[in-house]
Amino acid sequence: MTVLANIDNKSLLWDVTGFLWHEADLLDRKDYDLWLDLWLPEGFYTLPIGDTEDFANALNLCHDDAKMRRDRITRFKGGFSISSAPPAQTVRTVSRVVVERAEGDVITVRSAEQVVEDKFGRQRIWAANMTHTLVATDGGFRIRHKVARLLNSDGMLNSFSYLF
């Protein structure tokens, strides 16, 4: 029996929504160490350009494995990149959560995310269609893959001092 089989199907949407809200809260609070703990070691965090599905063979804004996620967090926390000095304040709204597929212990979830960024006294708003591939474990959900499809990913973008 899989871990997912132990979750009441009526509560699955609520459970994954709570997980996505928790992740958004960690990112808004810049609690990056706890955010890193949400990931499976083999997981990828991807911001593609355009509609590609072949992330390994396409140009992406980022396609971070575990090492790159840790390196990115180290730069954010240490101020070692121009985009992170000073760090932006953010407020995320996660909505339109849809459980697309649940097979075995793997759940694919689609959602919408808006990020309001405040930096240097100016606010910008970013919108993205999100896809999380989650794995149900005895310790809760873990992220295998997170894809943030920014609405204007192939347009003019500024540097980001935060994660989506």
Summary of the structure (lengths in Angstrom):
residues: 164
radius of gyration: 15.8
end to end distance: 33.7
largest distance: 52.7
contacts: 457
relative contact order: 0.21
helix: 29%
strand: 43%
